[in-house]
């Protein structure tokens, strides 16, 4: 019988590059920047690593479609390296592969690394994923902001909010993330933004304005995992372990049938249930200490609060406006590092970057943005559109 991943895998080291327009570095150098921090944190030698998983999403404009760039950049000792890609969940997918390898007993110490270098393309958004004309013709007249603006309209229609009411909640989401990003030295955008500026920003796709949309950046993040027993033998006294790893993928229900109302993410709802069951969490609003969620747009974060069962259906607007998700709001801080909104979204790196923040917080090493006595940290990635996507939820916490 399957027993899940809870407490079978310990994270002994993590590293993260500075995110941004990294004209000063190539993709391979970003990989090294994150890895050097991670290896020092793990207190091991590079030759102790027995296998690696490498997350990189858009091969055509990045490092290519094999695992060799990771092995070559780090001069790994001729070990197995697997490249994975799963849309915006790519970084978490690399972490999942590494964790399952350790939990299975196949390897003792494994590296997970995620990386993406997109700014060199000169393109303002995410380039096409290599699907060619077939992919281009599936939705030739849609955009990412347009797709998620429709999510906002559906949410408003279901719960009866006015445009101004929803806009204020969305503005508070972006305001909160910019406040947090301003005190994070590794964030891309580090200036707090006034609510009035957010509300009066140029419209991108109604009701989403400029500050409701995350940007694109370059970045890399990584983790080294092992068993709790080996972690103790290595001298790690405060152990952080993986409590749950869940992934749900759209199967056509959202895009081909009429039951879905377009106001939430079916996959996020399902992945959250799987993750909480695996972690043994009964009341996420009370038990989850903090979150990093996939805020590609502010409306995505708002809806995700309900899909994750932190806010009740239709109540996220109130919780957001009450400051429940703020760093000092007395609730469940969301995006304590600034989120995608301030880090941008180098696809292969984002999932591991989120875990890096949870890891720092759980170790009490987050500096000005430190949360008091966190127990569980949750990360969430969403790749695709509201109607067709992949969603991952990971939970890490203190070893018990």
LINJOMO-V481463 format. One record per residue. N is the residue number from 1. NEAR is the number of other C-alpha atoms within 8 Angstrom. Layout:
# LINJOMO-V481463
N,NEAR
N,NEAR
This chain:
# LINJOMO-V481463
1,2
2,3
3,4
4,6
5,13
6,11
7,11
8,10
9,15
10,14
11,13
12,14
13,13
14,17
15,15
16,15
17,12
18,10
19,14
20,12
21,8
22,11
23,7
24,4
25,8
26,9
27,11
28,10
29,9
30,13
31,16
32,10
33,11
34,14
35,14
36,9
37,11
38,15
39,15
40,9
41,10
42,10
43,8
44,8
45,7
46,8
47,7
48,7
49,10
50,11
51,12
52,14
53,16
54,16
55,17
56,18
57,13
58,10
59,9
60,9
61,9
62,11
63,9
64,8
65,7
66,7
67,10
68,7
69,10
70,12
71,12
72,8
73,11
74,9
75,6
76,11
77,7
78,5
79,8
80,7
81,12
82,9
83,12
84,12
85,11
86,10
87,10
88,15
89,18
90,18
91,19
92,12
93,12
94,16
95,13
96,9
97,10
98,15
99,12
100,9
101,11
102,16
103,11
104,7
105,7
106,7
107,10
108,10
109,13
110,17
111,13
112,16
113,18
114,18
115,19
116,16
117,13
118,12
119,13
120,7
121,6
122,5
123,8
124,6
125,6
126,7
127,6
128,7
129,6
130,6
131,8
132,7
133,6
134,7
135,8
136,10
137,7
138,6
139,7
140,6
141,4
142,7
143,6
144,7
145,11
146,9
147,11
148,13
149,13
150,9
151,13
152,11
153,9
154,11
155,11
156,12
157,8
158,7
159,7
160,6
161,8
162,7
163,8
164,6
165,8
166,11
167,10
168,10
169,12
170,12
171,14
172,11
173,12
174,13
175,13
176,11
177,15
178,16
179,12
180,14
181,18
182,13
183,9
184,11
185,7
186,8
187,15
188,12
189,10
190,12
191,8
192,9
193,9
194,7
195,9
196,6
197,8
198,15
199,10
200,6
201,9
202,6
203,9
204,9
205,9
206,7
207,10
208,14
209,14
210,10
211,10
212,13
213,12
214,13
215,11
216,12
217,16
218,16
219,16
220,21
221,19
222,17
223,16
224,15
225,16
226,15
227,13
228,12
229,6
230,9
231,13
232,10
233,7
234,8
235,6
236,9
237,5
238,7
239,13
240,13
241,15
242,16
243,13
244,15
245,13
246,11
247,9
248,11
249,9
250,12
251,6
252,8
253,8
254,14
255,7
256,6
257,8
258,6
259,5
260,8
261,7
262,12
263,12
264,11
265,12
266,9
267,12
268,15
269,10
270,9
271,14
272,13
273,9
274,9
275,14
276,12
277,9
278,13
279,10
280,6
281,9
282,7
283,6
284,11
285,9
286,6
287,10
288,12
289,11
290,13
291,15
292,15
293,14
294,11
295,12
296,11
297,13
298,14
299,13
300,11
301,13
302,13
303,12
304,12
305,11
306,14
307,13
308,12
309,10
310,9
311,12
312,8
313,6
314,8
315,9
316,13
317,10
318,8
319,11
320,13
321,10
322,6
323,9
324,12
325,12
326,12
327,13
328,5
329,10
330,9
331,8
332,14
333,15
334,11
335,11
336,15
337,11
338,17
339,16
340,13
341,15
342,15
343,16
344,15
345,13
346,15
347,14
348,17
349,19
350,16
351,16
352,15
353,12
354,12
355,10
356,14
357,12
358,14
359,11
360,10
361,12
362,15
363,7
364,9
365,8
366,10
367,6
368,5
369,11
370,9
371,9
372,4
373,5
374,10
375,10
376,13
377,14
378,14
379,14
380,13
381,13
382,12
383,11
384,10
385,9
386,11
387,10
388,12
389,12
390,16
391,15
392,16
393,16
394,14
395,14
396,14
397,12
398,11
399,8
400,3
